[in-house]
Structures are given as structure tokens and as C-alpha cells.
């Protein structure tokens, strides 16, 4: 059961365009799209991952 105010989002690699990670964010406090530097297994390096629908 999901907590109120939080939404599950998917993170997509900016280089290989694969959807590698999922996480949650608070929609009220974080209105912009999330960007994180994560490890991409397909590129085998750390790349920027952005939130997608």
C-alpha cells in the first residue's frame, strides 16, 4: 500500500534510454522532474538518470 503524497517514478538512462531504476518522490515538495546520477549496467558506468512517466 502506497503512502499518501508519494508516487512511484521510473528513472531512465540519458545515454542508452533504458529504464533501469524505480523510486518514490513526494509530489507536493518536488514538483520538477528528478535527476540522479546512477550506475547503468548496460553502459557499465555512472550516468544521469531522469524521471519518466
Buried (B, 14 or more C-beta within 10 A) or exposed (E): EEEEEEEEBBBBBEEEEEEBBEBEBEEEEEEEEEEEEBEBEEEEEEBBBBBEE
